[in-house]
Amino acid sequence: MKTKNKKALTLSTVCAMTFSCLTFFEPAQAEAAFEKNAQQTVADMGLGWNLGNSLDSYSGTVIGSNLGSTSSETAWGNPATTKAMIDMVKNSGVETVRVPVTWYEHMDPVTYKIDETWMNRVEEVVNYVLDDDMYCILNVHHDTGENGWLKANSTNLETKEAMFTAIWEQVSENFADYGDKLLFEGFNEILDGSSNQWWNPSTEACPISNELNQIFVDIVRNSGGNNAKRNLICNTYCAGSNTEITSQFVLPNDTVSNRLIVEAHVYQPFEFTYEGAPEVTTWTSAPLDLVLNNLNTTFAQKGVLVIVGEFGCADKGNIDEITSWSKYLVETYNVP
């Protein structure tokens, strides 16, 4: 198996993986709360895992359709998350848990207030993670995506921004006193509208996703408390890792230095990882190398921390190929 230049890129698994540029960080030291910047935090996050298809699940497309209920957590077949489950994740060696959350079913359609039942449940799961002394990434998840209401287009943009603002104002307030092992991620895989472009977004899509990232950072910082220094994660458009998307990403302005982390997702070669191509069960490294090298040159080599928040493969009865793909992705791009 070929080896990459290990001076260029460091990669450790964080719900997928984390990139950082070896040139730009020192090993994390034990420091006072909120003294760890993005580089030190990413270096400390270690192995990670996504709590997927749970708090991010939804049962419809209507804002406020699940007020006062947590039933959406099990709508996609997973059991309700328990402390014992998170303890098992911790005991497996995981050091970071990404907790995707979909909010709109649990919000008043007029005031955008998140119902207390849902906020309390989200906080309970976040506490499971933090009580095990793991990092926790909390986000806005399937509010975006093909069926989401938050699109990177100008249609009803003022309304979408108001609702997005309301979510992060409430989440920021609720978690303002939480320690530095809690990170916020602005939004997941935002798309551009009816065409839902994953590879070649419309001309307005990337600028609007950049605008939403700036709104997210401003809201969190203005909420005060520990949020004034909290490390924050901003996704590229659709969490894309190809150059057509990453070249249009603009890192938000911030009131504190070195506290922003970029996120992208990696599902290449796409036909190999995608369940909709059951006939493709083997992979080659070129498409994977292309996007990982792009993230390296676009972000890591310029001192911008980037994590790969998701990667994975559909099971097509090809576990040996999936294992070799995963091993290559993690080990070839890792600097211990």
C-alpha positions in Angstrom: 0.0 0.0 0.0 1.5 3.3 -1.0 2.3 6.0 1.6 1.5 9.7 1.5 3.8 12.5 2.5 3.2 12.5 6.2 4.4 16.0 6.6 1.5 17.3 4.8 -1.5 15.9 6.6 -2.5 14.3 9.8 -5.7 12.3 10.1 -7.3 10.6 13.1 -10.8 9.1 13.2 -13.4 11.5 14.5 -16.9 10.3 13.6 -15.2 9.8 10.4 -11.8 11.5 10.7 -10.0 14.7 11.6 -7.5 16.4 9.5 -4.9 18.9 10.8 -1.7 20.1 9.4 1.3 18.8 11.3 3.2 22.0 10.6 0.7 24.1 12.5 0.0 22.4 15.8 1.7 21.2 18.9 0.5 18.2 20.8 -2.4 19.1 23.1 -1.4 19.9 26.7 -3.6 19.8 29.8 -4.8 23.4 30.1 -7.4 25.5 31.8 -10.9 25.3 30.4 -11.4 27.0 27.0 -7.7 27.6 26.4 -7.5 24.9 23.8 -7.8 26.3 20.3 -9.0 24.5 17.2 -5.6 22.9 16.5 -5.2 21.6 20.0 -8.8 20.4 20.2 -8.7 18.5 16.9 -5.4 16.9 18.0 -7.1 15.8 21.2 -10.4 14.4 19.6 -9.0 11.0 18.7 -11.2 8.2 17.5 -14.8 9.2 16.8 -18.3 7.9 16.0 -21.6 9.3 14.7 -24.9 8.7 16.7 -26.8 8.5 13.4 -30.5 7.8 12.6 -31.5 8.7 16.1 -32.0 12.3 17.2 -31.6 13.3 13.6 -34.5 11.1 12.4 -37.8 12.6 11.3 -41.2 11.2 10.5 -42.6 14.0 8.2 -41.8 17.4 6.6 -44.1 19.6 8.6 -42.6 22.2 11.1 -43.9 21.5 14.5 -45.5 18.1 13.7 -43.9 16.4 16.7 -44.2 18.9 19.4 -44.0 17.5 22.9 -42.8 14.1 21.7 -39.5 12.3 21.4 -41.0 9.6 19.1 -38.9 10.8 16.1 -35.8 9.4 17.8 -36.9 5.8 17.0 -38.7 6.6 13.7 -35.9 5.1 11.6 -35.6 1.8 13.6 -33.0 2.6 16.1 -33.7 2.1 19.8 -33.7 5.1 22.1 -30.2 6.1 23.1 -29.2 5.1 26.6 -26.3 5.8 28.9 -25.3 2.2 28.6 -25.0 2.5 24.8 -22.7 5.6 25.1 -20.7 3.8 27.8 -20.1 1.0 25.4 -19.0 3.4 22.7 -16.6 5.0 25.2 -15.3 1.5 26.2 -14.6 0.7 22.6 -12.0 3.5 22.4 -14.0 6.3 21.0 -13.1 9.8 22.1 -15.6 11.9 20.2 -19.3 11.4 19.5 -21.1 13.5 16.9 -24.7 13.9 17.9 -26.8 14.9 14.8 -30.1 16.5 15.7 -33.1 17.5 13.5 -35.1 20.3 15.1 -38.0 21.4 12.9 -40.6 18.8 14.0 -40.1 20.0 17.5 -40.4 23.8 16.9 -43.5 26.0 17.1 -44.3 26.9 13.4 -45.0 30.5 14.3 -42.5 31.4 17.1 -39.9 28.8 16.2 -39.6 27.9 19.9 -38.0 24.5 20.4 -40.3 22.5 22.7 -38.9 21.8 26.1 -39.4 18.0 25.8 -37.1 17.8 22.8 -34.4 20.2 24.1 -34.3 18.2 27.4 -33.9 15.0 25.5 -31.1 16.4 23.4 -29.4 17.7 26.5 -29.7 14.3 28.2 -27.9 12.5 25.3 -25.2 15.2 25.2 -24.7 14.7 28.9 -24.3 10.9 28.3 -21.3 11.8 26.0 -19.7 14.5 28.2 -20.2 12.5 31.4 -17.9 9.8 29.8 -15.3 12.6 29.2 -15.6 12.4 25.4 -15.9 15.3 23.1 -19.4 15.9 21.8 -20.3 17.6 18.4 -23.9 18.9 18.4 -25.4 20.1 15.1 -28.4 21.0 12.9 -28.8 18.0 10.8 -31.8 16.9 8.5 -33.2 20.4 8.7 -30.9 20.5 5.7 -30.6 17.9 2.9 -33.0 16.8 0.1 -36.1 16.9 2.3 -35.0 19.8 4.6 -36.4 23.3 4.9 -33.0 25.0 5.1 -31.8 25.3 1.5 -28.9 27.4 0.1 -31.1 29.4 -2.2 -32.7 32.9 -2.2 -36.3 31.6 -2.0 -37.8 32.8 1.3 -34.2 33.3 2.5 -35.3 35.8 5.2 -37.7 33.3 6.7 -35.1 30.5 6.6 -32.5 32.7 8.2 -34.9 33.7 10.9 -35.7 30.1 11.7 -32.0 29.1 11.6 -31.2 32.0 13.9 -33.9 30.9 16.3 -32.5 27.4 16.6 -29.0 28.6 17.3 -30.1 31.3 19.7 -31.9 28.6 21.8 -29.2 26.0 21.6 -26.6 28.5 22.4 -28.5 29.7 25.4 -29.3 26.2 26.7 -25.6 25.1 26.5 -23.8 28.3 27.2 -22.4 27.1 30.5 -21.1 23.8 29.1 -17.4 23.1 29.0 -15.0 23.0 26.1 -15.6 19.4 25.2 -18.9 20.4 23.6 -18.5 21.7 20.0 -21.3 23.2 17.9 -21.6 22.4 14.1 -23.7 25.0 12.2 -25.5 22.7 9.7 -25.0 19.4 8.0 -25.3 18.8 4.2 -27.1 21.9 2.9 -28.3 21.7 -0.7 -29.3 24.4 -3.2 -33.0 23.7 -3.8 -35.2 21.6 -6.1 -32.3 20.3 -8.1 -30.4 19.3 -4.9 -27.0 19.5 -6.6 -24.3 17.6 -4.8 -21.4 18.2 -7.2 -22.0 21.4 -9.1 -24.0 23.8 -6.9 -26.0 26.8 -8.3 -24.2 30.1 -8.4 -25.9 31.4 -5.3 -25.6 28.2 -3.3 -22.1 28.5 -1.9 -22.3 32.2 -1.1 -25.6 31.6 0.8 -24.1 28.6 2.7 -21.1 30.9 3.6 -23.6 33.5 4.8 -25.4 31.0 7.0 -22.0 29.9 8.5 -21.4 33.5 9.4 -24.8 33.9 11.0 -24.1 30.7 13.0 -20.8 32.0 14.3 -22.2 35.4 15.1 -25.1 34.0 17.1 -23.0 31.7 19.2 -20.5 34.3 20.0 -23.1 36.9 20.9 -24.8 34.5 23.3 -21.9 34.9 25.7 -20.9 32.6 28.5 -18.6 29.8 27.4 -19.8 30.2 23.9 -17.6 33.2 23.5 -14.6 30.9 23.1 -16.3 27.6 22.1 -14.7 25.8 19.1 -17.2 25.9 16.2 -17.5 23.7 13.1 -18.6 25.1 9.7 -19.5 22.8 6.8 -18.8 23.4 3.2 -21.8 23.4 0.9 -23.3 19.9 1.1 -20.2 19.0 3.2 -18.6 18.5 -0.2 -14.9 17.7 -0.5 -14.5 18.3 -4.2 -12.7 21.4 -5.5 -15.8 22.9 -7.2 -17.2 23.3 -3.7 -14.2 23.8 -1.4 -12.8 26.5 -3.6 -15.9 28.6 -2.9 -15.9 28.1 0.9 -15.2 31.3 3.0 -14.2 30.8 6.6 -16.4 33.1 8.7 -15.1 36.1 10.5 -14.8 35.5 14.2 -14.3 37.5 17.4 -11.8 35.0 18.8 -8.8 33.6 17.0 -8.2 30.0 16.0 -11.5 28.6 17.2 -13.1 27.6 13.9 -12.9 24.1 12.2 -14.1 23.2 8.7 -16.0 20.0 8.1 -16.4 18.0 4.9 -17.7 14.4 4.2 -16.0 11.7 2.2 -17.9 9.0 0.3 -15.6 8.3 -2.6 -15.5 6.4 -4.8 -19.2 7.3 -4.8 -20.5 4.3 -6.7 -18.6 2.0 -4.3 -20.0 3.6 -1.2 -23.5 4.3 -2.5 -26.3 1.8 -1.9 -28.0 2.8 -5.2 -25.2 1.1 -7.1 -25.3 -2.5 -5.8 -23.3 -3.8 -8.7 -20.2 -1.8 -7.7 -18.5 -3.8 -4.9 -14.8 -3.0 -5.5 -12.9 0.3 -5.2 -9.8 2.1 -6.5 -7.9 4.7 -4.6 -7.8 7.5 -7.2 -11.2 9.2 -6.4 -10.5 9.0 -2.7 -7.0 10.4 -3.1 -8.4 13.2 -5.2 -10.7 14.6 -2.5 -8.4 14.0 0.4 -5.6 15.7 -1.3 -7.9 18.5 -2.1 -8.9 19.0 1.5 -5.2 18.9 2.4 -4.2 21.6 0.0 -7.3 23.8 0.3 -7.4 23.8 4.1 -4.8 21.8 6.1 -1.7 23.1 4.3 -3.0 26.7 4.9 -3.4 26.1 8.6 -7.2 25.7 8.5 -8.4 22.8 10.6 -10.7 20.4 8.7 -12.5 17.3 10.0 -14.2 14.7 7.9 -17.4 14.4 9.8 -18.7 11.4 8.0 -17.5 8.5 5.9 -18.9 5.1 5.3 -20.0 2.4 2.8 -23.2 0.6 2.1 -23.0 -3.1 2.8 -23.2 -5.0 -0.5 -21.9 -8.3 0.9 -18.4 -7.0 0.3 -17.1 -6.6 3.8 -13.5 -7.4 2.8 -13.5 -4.5 0.3 -15.2 -2.2 2.8 -12.5 -3.1 5.3 -9.7 -2.4 2.9 -11.2 0.9 1.8 -11.6 2.0 5.4 -8.1 0.9 6.4 -6.6 2.7 3.4 -8.6 5.9 4.1 -7.6 6.0 7.8 -4.1 4.7 7.8 -2.7 6.2 4.6 -3.7 9.7 5.6 -2.7 9.4 9.3 0.3 10.8 11.1 0.5 9.3 14.6 
